[in-house]
Amino acid sequence: MGSGKIPQSPPALEGKGGRLSDSVASGVVKKIRESGRANPGAKTPETSQLADQLHSAAIHLLRHVRRQDAATGEGPARLSALSVLVFGGPKTLGELAAAEQVKPPTMSRIVSGLARSRLVELRADPHDARRLSIRATAKGTRLLQEGRRRRIAELALHLDALTSAERGQLEEAVEILGRLLADWS
């Protein structure tokens, strides 16, 4: 991991909104690393550096495989909400908004778009007519599973370029990450 092959930047410099120039971003990252404590909650600078590298690798990996999602014709926000419904089952608007960490009005717009595309259906809650249950349709489930298949195929193509030993190391790392995530509170 210490090879520096994966560009790294703090979360505040990535994602929503604009990006700082590479020179500014690398300067910020350098100052954080020089402080030895990129994460004040880490017990050691080494743990903090590993967390930074893992965070960056995960973001870059997702960005690369997410390129396959363009073939679905749906945007990332809609696909993410649809994924919650396909893998987590029916949800209310509030539950879906909480799962996606957005406000209900934002989720309402996302769900409206999914419904127009016939990827979700809305049903009245049998116990409370004021509440709606949002569930993925068969079309929505197929779309998401086809997108997942494309992402996995893209990743597998690149994993084939690794040596058998490197793939073995990745398998071990995936097992470790699985245990870490299982214990996550």
Residue frames as a rotation matrix with the C-alpha (Angstrom) as fourth column:
MET 1
0.556 0.831 0.000 0.00
0.831 -0.556 0.000 0.00
0.000 0.000 -1.000 0.00
GLY 2
0.433 -0.430 -0.792 2.86
0.282 -0.771 0.572 2.38
-0.856 -0.471 -0.213 0.61
SER 3
-0.272 -0.603 0.750 3.83
0.886 0.148 0.440 2.49
-0.376 0.784 0.494 -3.06
GLY 4
-0.435 0.140 -0.890 1.89
-0.037 -0.990 -0.138 5.71
-0.900 -0.027 0.435 -3.63
LYS 5
-0.918 0.085 0.387 0.23
0.396 0.259 0.881 4.35
-0.025 0.962 -0.271 -6.77
ILE 6
0.019 0.996 0.088 -3.20
0.949 -0.046 0.313 5.50
0.316 0.078 -0.946 -5.63
PRO 7
-0.548 -0.174 0.818 -3.71
0.075 -0.984 -0.158 9.27
0.833 -0.025 0.553 -5.53
GLN 8
-0.201 0.450 -0.870 -4.80
0.958 0.276 -0.078 10.30
0.205 -0.849 -0.487 -2.07
SER 9
-0.675 0.037 0.737 -6.67
-0.082 -0.996 -0.024 13.30
0.733 -0.076 0.676 -0.81
PRO 10
-0.932 0.361 -0.018 -8.70
0.043 0.060 -0.997 14.08
-0.359 -0.931 -0.072 2.28
PRO 11
-0.368 0.871 0.327 -12.47
0.904 0.417 -0.093 13.53
-0.217 0.262 -0.940 1.98
ALA 12
0.227 0.489 -0.842 -13.14
0.327 -0.853 -0.407 17.26
-0.917 -0.183 -0.353 2.09
LEU 13
-0.427 -0.484 -0.764 -11.38
-0.532 -0.548 0.645 17.60
-0.731 0.682 -0.023 -1.25
GLU 14
-0.998 0.062 0.011 -13.41
0.049 0.665 0.745 14.91
0.039 0.744 -0.667 -3.02
GLY 15
-0.512 0.859 0.022 -16.99
0.815 0.493 -0.305 14.26
-0.273 -0.139 -0.952 -3.97
LYS 16
0.472 0.881 0.036 -19.67
0.854 -0.447 -0.268 16.97
-0.220 0.157 -0.963 -3.89
GLY 17
0.832 -0.068 -0.551 -19.00
-0.073 -0.997 0.013 20.31
-0.551 0.030 -0.834 -5.47
GLY 18
0.764 -0.587 -0.269 -15.77
-0.471 -0.222 -0.854 21.30
0.441 0.779 -0.446 -7.11
ARG 19
0.709 -0.653 -0.267 -12.28
0.705 0.663 0.252 19.94
0.013 -0.367 0.930 -6.67
LEU 20
0.657 -0.615 -0.436 -9.21
-0.319 -0.751 0.579 21.83
-0.683 -0.241 -0.689 -5.65
SER 21
0.559 -0.550 -0.621 -6.29
-0.717 0.057 -0.695 21.80
0.417 0.833 -0.362 -8.05
ASP 22
0.745 -0.315 -0.588 -4.00
0.336 0.939 -0.078 18.78
0.577 -0.140 0.805 -7.76
SER 23
-0.308 -0.936 0.171 -1.15
0.294 -0.265 -0.918 20.96
0.905 -0.233 0.357 -6.45
VAL 24
-0.245 0.304 0.921 -3.32
-0.801 -0.598 -0.016 22.48
0.546 -0.741 0.390 -3.71
ALA 25
0.791 0.610 -0.040 -4.80
-0.506 0.690 0.518 19.10
0.343 -0.390 0.854 -2.80
SER 26
0.469 -0.676 -0.568 -1.39
0.485 0.735 -0.474 17.41
0.738 -0.053 0.672 -2.64
GLY 27
-0.482 -0.636 0.603 -0.10
-0.140 -0.623 -0.770 20.25
0.865 -0.455 0.211 -0.45
VAL 28
0.183 0.650 0.737 -2.97
-0.919 -0.155 0.364 19.75
0.351 -0.744 0.569 1.99
VAL 29
0.905 0.133 -0.404 -2.41
-0.062 0.981 0.184 15.98
0.421 -0.141 0.896 2.03
LYS 30
0.019 -0.985 -0.170 1.33
0.368 0.165 -0.915 16.52
0.930 -0.045 0.366 2.62
LYS 31
-0.435 -0.155 0.887 0.64
-0.610 -0.674 -0.417 18.80
0.662 -0.723 0.199 5.62
ILE 32
0.621 0.710 0.332 -1.76
-0.749 0.412 0.519 16.26
0.232 -0.571 0.787 7.10
ARG 33
0.774 -0.366 -0.516 0.77
0.275 0.929 -0.247 13.46
0.570 0.049 0.820 6.69
GLU 34
-0.246 -0.929 0.276 3.62
0.109 -0.309 -0.945 15.56
0.963 -0.202 0.177 8.09
SER 35
0.015 0.319 0.948 1.55
-0.879 -0.447 0.165 16.17
0.476 -0.835 0.274 11.20
GLY 36
-0.876 -0.417 -0.242 1.62
-0.297 0.862 -0.411 12.41
0.380 -0.288 -0.879 11.75
ARG 37
-0.730 0.682 0.030 -1.98
0.294 0.354 -0.888 12.46
-0.617 -0.640 -0.459 12.82
ALA 38
-0.898 0.440 -0.016 -4.29
-0.173 -0.318 0.932 12.60
0.405 0.840 0.362 9.79
ASN 39
0.174 0.955 -0.242 -6.95
0.023 0.242 0.970 11.09
0.984 -0.175 0.021 12.04
PRO 40
-0.337 -0.344 0.877 -6.90
-0.782 -0.417 -0.464 12.26
0.525 -0.842 -0.128 15.65
GLY 41
0.573 0.653 0.496 -8.89
-0.817 0.505 0.279 9.14
-0.069 -0.565 0.822 16.63
ALA 42
0.653 -0.391 -0.648 -6.19
-0.063 0.825 -0.561 6.72
0.755 0.407 0.515 15.42
LYS 43
0.944 -0.308 -0.115 -3.93
0.191 0.230 0.954 5.18
-0.268 -0.923 0.276 18.04
THR 44
-0.026 -1.000 0.001 -0.81
0.462 -0.011 0.887 5.51
-0.887 0.024 0.462 15.89
PRO 45
-0.056 -0.068 -0.996 0.31
-0.695 -0.714 0.088 7.50
-0.717 0.697 -0.007 12.84
GLU 46
-0.944 -0.325 -0.060 0.69
-0.277 0.679 0.680 4.17
-0.180 0.658 -0.731 11.02
THR 47
-0.477 0.853 0.214 -2.97
0.716 0.518 -0.468 3.30
-0.510 -0.070 -0.858 11.65
SER 48
0.240 0.537 -0.808 -3.98
-0.021 -0.830 -0.558 6.74
-0.971 0.151 -0.188 10.50
GLN 49
-0.448 -0.489 -0.748 -1.92
-0.756 -0.239 0.609 6.38
-0.477 0.839 -0.263 7.31
LEU 50
-0.959 0.142 0.245 -3.40
0.222 0.913 0.342 2.92
-0.175 0.383 -0.907 6.62
ALA 51
-0.084 0.986 -0.142 -6.91
0.629 -0.058 -0.775 4.32
-0.773 -0.155 -0.615 7.11
ASP 52
0.115 0.041 -0.993 -6.10
-0.479 -0.873 -0.091 7.16
-0.870 0.486 -0.081 4.71
GLN 53
-0.786 -0.490 -0.376 -4.74
-0.567 0.330 0.755 4.75
-0.246 0.806 -0.538 2.09
LEU 54
-0.774 0.558 0.300 -7.71
0.552 0.826 -0.113 2.38
-0.311 0.078 -0.947 2.43
HIS 55
0.115 0.828 -0.549 -10.16
0.287 -0.557 -0.780 5.27
-0.951 -0.068 -0.301 2.20
SER 56
-0.105 -0.249 -0.963 -8.51
-0.741 -0.626 0.242 6.59
-0.663 0.739 -0.118 -0.93
ALA 57
-0.960 -0.280 -0.027 -8.27
-0.234 0.742 0.629 3.14
-0.156 0.610 -0.777 -2.54
ALA 58
-0.472 0.856 0.213 -11.95
0.660 0.503 -0.558 2.46
-0.585 -0.123 -0.802 -1.86
ILE 59
0.257 0.556 -0.791 -13.01
-0.105 -0.797 -0.595 5.78
-0.961 0.236 -0.146 -3.40
HIS 60
-0.340 -0.475 -0.811 -10.87
-0.835 -0.243 0.493 5.29
-0.432 0.845 -0.314 -6.49
LEU 61
-0.959 0.049 0.278 -11.99
0.128 0.952 0.277 1.69
-0.251 0.301 -0.920 -6.95
LEU 62
-0.111 0.994 -0.010 -15.64
0.599 0.059 -0.799 2.72
-0.793 -0.095 -0.601 -6.73
ARG 63
0.164 0.133 -0.977 -15.10
-0.482 -0.854 -0.197 5.58
-0.861 0.503 -0.076 -9.18
HIS 64
-0.737 -0.529 -0.421 -13.56
-0.621 0.284 0.730 3.21
-0.267 0.800 -0.538 -11.72
VAL 65
-0.874 0.424 0.237 -16.25
0.460 0.879 0.126 0.53
-0.155 0.219 -0.963 -11.57
ARG 66
-0.119 0.872 -0.475 -19.02
0.339 -0.414 -0.845 3.13
-0.933 -0.262 -0.246 -11.33
ARG 67
-0.606 -0.157 -0.780 -18.24
-0.601 -0.552 0.578 4.15
-0.521 0.819 0.240 -14.91
GLN 68
-0.964 0.261 0.046 -20.16
0.243 0.800 0.549 1.04
0.106 0.541 -0.834 -15.96
ASP 69
-0.410 0.858 -0.311 -23.33
0.574 -0.023 -0.819 2.59
-0.709 -0.514 -0.483 -14.53
ALA 70
-0.585 0.168 -0.794 -23.67
-0.524 -0.825 0.211 4.98
-0.620 0.540 0.570 -17.47
ALA 71
-0.942 0.188 -0.277 -25.05
-0.123 0.575 0.809 2.04
0.312 0.796 -0.518 -19.48
THR 72
-0.603 0.757 -0.252 -28.13
0.751 0.431 -0.501 1.95
-0.271 -0.491 -0.828 -17.22
GLY 73
-0.355 0.450 0.820 -29.27
0.473 -0.670 0.572 5.42
0.807 0.591 0.025 -18.24
GLU 74
0.789 0.589 -0.175 -29.90
0.418 -0.305 0.856 6.31
0.451 -0.748 -0.487 -14.59
GLY 75
0.266 -0.680 0.683 -27.89
-0.467 -0.711 -0.525 8.70
0.843 -0.180 -0.507 -12.45
PRO 76
-0.622 -0.662 -0.418 -25.84
0.040 0.506 -0.862 7.74
0.782 -0.553 -0.288 -9.39
ALA 77
-0.762 0.374 0.529 -28.37
-0.642 -0.327 -0.693 9.04
-0.086 -0.868 0.490 -6.84
ARG 78
0.308 0.925 -0.222 -31.20
-0.946 0.324 0.036 7.02
0.105 0.199 0.974 -8.39
LEU 79
0.197 -0.293 -0.935 -29.06
-0.233 0.913 -0.335 3.88
0.952 0.284 0.112 -8.66
SER 80
-0.837 -0.542 0.079 -27.94
-0.174 0.126 -0.977 4.22
0.520 -0.831 -0.199 -5.07
ALA 81
-0.412 0.775 0.480 -31.52
-0.867 -0.172 -0.467 4.57
-0.279 -0.608 0.743 -3.79
LEU 82
0.478 0.580 -0.660 -32.63
-0.777 0.630 -0.009 1.68
0.411 0.517 0.751 -6.00
SER 83
-0.317 -0.699 -0.641 -29.81
-0.178 0.708 -0.684 -0.44
0.932 -0.102 -0.348 -4.56
VAL 84
-0.844 0.064 0.532 -31.11
-0.536 -0.067 -0.842 0.17
-0.019 -0.996 0.091 -1.02
LEU 85
0.109 0.989 0.102 -34.54
-0.942 0.136 -0.308 -1.06
-0.318 -0.063 0.946 -2.11
VAL 86
0.408 0.008 -0.913 -33.30
-0.591 0.765 -0.258 -4.08
0.696 0.644 0.317 -4.08
PHE 87
-0.348 -0.683 -0.643 -30.95
0.071 0.664 -0.744 -5.33
0.935 -0.305 -0.182 -1.38
GLY 88
-0.990 -0.069 0.121 -32.74
-0.106 -0.188 -0.976 -3.97
0.090 -0.980 0.179 1.70
GLY 89
-0.484 0.874 -0.032 -36.39
0.875 0.485 0.012 -4.46
0.026 -0.022 -0.999 0.76
PRO 90
0.205 0.693 0.692 -39.27
0.608 -0.644 0.464 -1.98
0.767 0.326 -0.553 0.79
LYS 91
-0.671 -0.427 -0.606 -38.79
0.735 -0.486 -0.473 1.27
-0.093 -0.763 0.640 2.69
THR 92
0.612 0.741 -0.276 -40.75
0.704 -0.670 -0.236 4.37
-0.360 -0.050 -0.932 3.54
LEU 93
0.667 -0.347 0.660 -39.57
0.289 -0.696 -0.658 7.67
0.687 0.629 -0.363 2.11
GLY 94
0.745 -0.357 0.563 -38.09
-0.650 -0.576 0.495 8.65
0.147 -0.735 -0.662 5.48
GLU 95
0.664 -0.502 0.555 -36.25
0.031 0.760 0.649 5.34
-0.747 -0.413 0.520 5.84
LEU 96
0.570 -0.431 0.700 -34.86
0.821 0.266 -0.505 5.62
0.032 0.863 0.505 2.32
ALA 97
0.716 -0.296 0.633 -33.80
-0.107 -0.941 -0.320 9.24
0.690 0.161 -0.705 2.88
ALA 98
0.728 -0.448 0.519 -32.04
-0.609 -0.074 0.790 8.24
-0.315 -0.891 -0.326 6.11
ALA 99
0.627 -0.487 0.608 -30.29
0.437 0.866 0.242 5.31
-0.645 0.114 0.756 4.43
GLU 100
0.393 -0.433 0.811 -29.04
0.856 -0.151 -0.495 7.59
0.337 0.889 0.311 1.65
GLN 101
-0.227 -0.482 -0.846 -28.23
0.831 -0.549 0.089 10.44
-0.507 -0.683 0.526 4.05
VAL 102
-0.847 0.091 0.524 -30.36
0.266 -0.781 0.566 13.01
0.460 0.618 0.637 2.24
LYS 103
-0.775 0.631 -0.009 -33.36
-0.388 -0.488 -0.782 15.10
-0.498 -0.603 0.623 3.26
PRO 104
-0.272 0.759 0.592 -36.87
0.444 0.645 -0.622 13.75
-0.854 0.094 -0.512 2.50
PRO 105
0.595 0.527 -0.607 -37.63
-0.293 -0.561 -0.774 16.38
-0.748 0.639 -0.180 -0.21
THR 106
-0.229 -0.765 -0.601 -34.48
-0.939 0.010 0.345 15.31
-0.258 0.643 -0.721 -2.08
MET 107
-0.871 -0.079 0.485 -35.45
-0.055 0.997 0.062 11.64
-0.488 0.028 -0.872 -1.76
SER 108
0.140 0.988 0.059 -38.97
0.134 0.040 -0.990 12.47
-0.981 0.147 -0.127 -2.91
ARG 109
0.431 -0.056 -0.901 -37.55
-0.805 -0.475 -0.355 13.81
-0.408 0.878 -0.250 -6.19
ILE 110
-0.667 -0.731 -0.141 -35.32
-0.729 0.603 0.323 10.75
-0.151 0.318 -0.936 -6.59
VAL 111
-0.633 0.501 0.591 -38.24
0.198 0.842 -0.502 8.37
-0.749 -0.200 -0.632 -5.96
SER 112
0.407 0.801 -0.439 -40.46
-0.253 -0.363 -0.897 10.30
-0.878 0.476 0.055 -8.39
GLY 113
0.034 -0.499 -0.866 -37.85
-0.991 -0.127 0.034 9.80
-0.127 0.857 -0.499 -11.11
LEU 114
-0.904 -0.359 0.232 -37.52
-0.356 0.933 0.055 6.11
-0.237 -0.033 -0.971 -10.30
ALA 115
-0.230 0.909 0.347 -41.31
0.189 0.392 -0.900 5.75
-0.955 -0.142 -0.262 -10.40
ARG 116
0.442 0.358 -0.823 -41.52
-0.661 -0.490 -0.568 7.53
-0.606 0.795 0.020 -13.79
SER 117
-0.329 -0.666 -0.669 -38.95
-0.929 0.356 0.102 5.05
0.171 0.655 -0.736 -15.10
ARG 118
0.660 0.713 -0.236 -41.04
-0.620 0.694 0.366 2.23
0.425 -0.095 0.900 -13.60
LEU 119
-0.268 -0.847 -0.460 -38.11
-0.175 0.512 -0.841 1.08
0.947 -0.145 -0.286 -11.48
VAL 120
-0.992 0.082 -0.095 -40.02
0.109 0.190 -0.976 1.41
-0.062 -0.978 -0.198 -8.19
GLU 121
-0.192 0.973 0.127 -43.63
0.300 -0.064 0.952 1.24
0.934 0.221 -0.280 -7.17
LEU 122
-0.859 0.022 0.511 -45.37
-0.442 -0.534 -0.720 3.05
0.257 -0.845 0.469 -4.35
ARG 123
-0.237 0.797 -0.556 -47.95
0.401 0.602 0.691 1.28
0.885 -0.059 -0.462 -2.23
ALA 124
0.200 0.403 0.893 -50.05
-0.690 -0.589 0.421 2.51
0.695 -0.700 0.160 0.64
ASP 125
-0.879 -0.466 0.102 -49.06
-0.367 0.524 -0.769 1.02
0.305 -0.713 -0.631 3.97
PRO 126
-0.277 0.836 -0.474 -51.83
0.264 0.540 0.799 -1.43
0.924 0.096 -0.371 4.97
HIS 127
-0.103 0.186 -0.977 -51.62
0.987 0.141 -0.078 -0.23
0.124 -0.972 -0.198 8.59
ASP 128
-0.033 0.042 -0.999 -51.34
0.386 -0.921 -0.051 3.52
-0.922 -0.387 0.014 7.94
ALA 129
0.529 0.373 0.762 -52.77
0.823 -0.003 -0.569 5.00
-0.210 0.928 -0.309 4.73
ARG 130
0.935 -0.210 -0.286 -50.67
-0.219 -0.976 0.001 8.16
-0.279 0.062 -0.958 5.21
ARG 131
0.020 -0.991 0.135 -47.44
-0.521 0.105 0.847 6.20
-0.853 -0.087 -0.514 4.75
LEU 132
0.781 0.138 -0.609 -46.18
-0.615 0.333 -0.714 4.88
0.104 0.933 0.345 1.45
SER 133
0.379 -0.672 0.636 -44.05
0.039 0.698 0.715 1.82
-0.925 -0.246 0.290 0.99
ILE 134
0.489 -0.334 -0.806 -41.50
-0.862 -0.324 -0.389 2.11
-0.131 0.885 -0.446 -1.81
ARG 135
0.322 -0.377 0.868 -40.32
-0.018 0.915 0.404 -1.12
-0.946 -0.146 0.288 -3.41
ALA 136
-0.610 -0.604 -0.512 -38.22
-0.585 -0.092 0.806 -2.02
-0.534 0.791 -0.297 -6.42
THR 137
0.622 0.751 -0.223 -40.09
-0.690 0.390 -0.610 -3.42
-0.371 0.533 0.761 -9.41
ALA 138
0.624 -0.380 0.683 -38.87
0.445 0.891 0.090 -6.45
-0.643 0.248 0.725 -11.35
LYS 139
0.755 -0.328 0.568 -37.56
0.444 -0.382 -0.811 -4.00
0.483 0.864 -0.143 -13.98
GLY 140
0.683 -0.488 0.543 -35.67
-0.647 -0.749 0.140 -2.05
0.339 -0.447 -0.828 -11.29
THR 141
0.594 -0.443 0.671 -34.20
-0.324 0.632 0.704 -5.22
-0.736 -0.636 0.232 -9.84
ARG 142
0.687 -0.317 0.654 -33.06
0.684 0.587 -0.434 -6.41
-0.246 0.745 0.620 -13.29
LEU 143
0.775 -0.379 0.506 -31.51
0.034 -0.774 -0.633 -3.02
0.632 0.507 -0.586 -14.09
LEU 144
0.596 -0.553 0.582 -29.56
-0.802 -0.370 0.469 -2.97
-0.044 -0.746 -0.664 -10.84
GLN 145
0.564 -0.375 0.736 -28.41
-0.019 0.885 0.466 -6.58
-0.825 -0.277 0.492 -11.15
GLU 146
0.754 -0.311 0.578 -27.25
0.643 0.172 -0.746 -5.99
0.133 0.935 0.330 -14.74
GLY 147
0.700 -0.500 0.510 -25.32
-0.396 -0.866 -0.306 -2.93
0.594 0.012 -0.804 -13.56
ARG 148
0.562 -0.474 0.679 -23.74
-0.654 0.248 0.715 -4.97
-0.507 -0.845 -0.170 -10.77
ARG 149
0.702 -0.277 0.656 -22.79
0.466 0.875 -0.130 -7.68
-0.538 0.397 0.744 -13.27
ARG 150
0.751 -0.422 0.507 -21.07
0.330 -0.426 -0.843 -5.05
0.572 0.800 -0.181 -15.47
ARG 151
0.622 -0.529 0.577 -19.19
-0.746 -0.624 0.232 -3.58
0.238 -0.575 -0.783 -12.49
ILE 152
0.561 -0.384 0.734 -18.00
-0.313 0.722 0.617 -7.01
-0.767 -0.575 0.285 -11.37
ALA 153
0.770 -0.267 0.579 -16.96
0.618 0.538 -0.574 -7.94
-0.158 0.800 0.579 -14.92
GLU 154
0.722 -0.510 0.467 -14.94
-0.139 -0.769 -0.625 -4.72
0.677 0.386 -0.626 -15.21
LEU 155
0.497 -0.530 0.687 -13.24
-0.855 -0.162 0.493 -5.35
-0.150 -0.832 -0.534 -11.87
ALA 156
0.669 -0.206 0.714 -12.57
0.058 0.972 0.226 -9.01
-0.741 -0.110 0.663 -12.71
LEU 157
0.878 -0.349 0.329 -10.93
0.349 -0.007 -0.937 -7.95
0.329 0.937 0.116 -15.96
HIS 158
0.431 -0.733 0.526 -8.41
-0.610 -0.667 -0.429 -5.90
0.665 -0.136 -0.734 -14.01
LEU 159
0.492 -0.232 0.839 -7.97
-0.730 0.415 0.543 -8.53
-0.474 -0.880 0.034 -11.29
ASP 160
0.948 -0.128 0.291 -6.96
0.255 0.852 -0.457 -11.01
-0.190 0.507 0.841 -14.03
ALA 161
0.612 -0.754 0.240 -3.85
-0.140 -0.402 -0.905 -8.85
0.778 0.520 -0.351 -14.58
LEU 162
0.375 -0.461 0.804 -2.64
-0.927 -0.186 0.326 -9.61
-0.001 -0.868 -0.497 -11.04
THR 163
-0.597 -0.604 -0.527 -0.46
-0.524 0.792 -0.314 -12.53
0.607 0.089 -0.790 -10.12
SER 164
0.156 0.625 -0.764 -1.96
0.251 0.723 0.643 -15.48
0.955 -0.293 -0.044 -8.31
ALA 165
-0.458 -0.418 -0.785 -0.14
0.855 0.036 -0.518 -14.38
0.244 -0.908 0.341 -5.13
GLU 166
-0.984 0.112 0.142 -1.53
-0.132 -0.981 -0.143 -10.84
0.123 -0.159 0.980 -5.41
ARG 167
-0.164 0.979 -0.122 -5.08
-0.441 0.038 0.897 -12.17
0.882 0.201 0.426 -5.88
GLY 168
0.038 0.101 -0.994 -4.53
0.674 0.732 0.100 -14.34
0.738 -0.674 -0.040 -2.79
GLN 169
-0.850 -0.382 -0.362 -3.49
0.526 -0.578 -0.624 -11.27
0.029 -0.721 0.692 -0.81
LEU 170
-0.733 0.646 0.214 -6.62
-0.532 -0.739 0.413 -9.46
0.425 0.189 0.885 -1.97
GLU 171
0.068 0.763 -0.643 -8.77
0.063 0.640 0.766 -12.43
0.996 -0.093 -0.004 -0.91
GLU 172
-0.305 -0.266 -0.915 -7.23
0.897 0.243 -0.369 -12.23
0.320 -0.933 0.165 2.55
ALA 173
-0.996 -0.085 -0.016 -7.78
0.086 -0.956 -0.281 -8.47
0.008 -0.281 0.960 2.67
VAL 174
-0.387 0.922 0.013 -11.44
-0.456 -0.204 0.866 -8.89
0.801 0.330 0.499 1.65
GLU 175
0.112 0.389 -0.914 -11.92
0.580 0.721 0.378 -11.41
0.807 -0.573 -0.145 4.49
ILE 176
-0.654 -0.424 -0.626 -10.34
0.756 -0.374 -0.537 -8.98
-0.006 -0.825 0.565 6.96
LEU 177
-0.920 0.353 0.168 -12.52
-0.312 -0.922 0.228 -6.12
0.235 0.157 0.959 5.70
GLY 178
-0.118 0.913 -0.390 -15.58
-0.065 0.384 0.921 -8.35
0.991 0.134 0.014 5.99
ARG 179
-0.065 0.024 -0.998 -14.78
0.914 0.402 -0.050 -8.99
0.400 -0.915 -0.048 9.66
LEU 180
-0.920 -0.309 -0.241 -14.14
0.378 -0.862 -0.337 -5.29
-0.104 -0.401 0.910 10.24
LEU 181
-0.700 0.701 0.140 -17.47
-0.449 -0.583 0.677 -4.36
0.556 0.411 0.723 8.65
ALA 182
-0.018 0.704 -0.710 -19.34
0.365 0.666 0.651 -7.05
0.931 -0.247 -0.269 10.59
ASP 183
-0.201 -0.158 -0.967 -18.12
0.978 0.016 -0.206 -5.48
0.048 -0.987 0.151 13.84
TRP 184
-0.853 -0.138 0.503 -18.86
0.225 -0.967 0.118 -1.91
0.470 0.214 0.856 12.71
SER 185
-0.415 0.739 -0.531 -21.36
0.840 0.086 -0.536 -0.21
-0.351 -0.668 -0.656 14.96
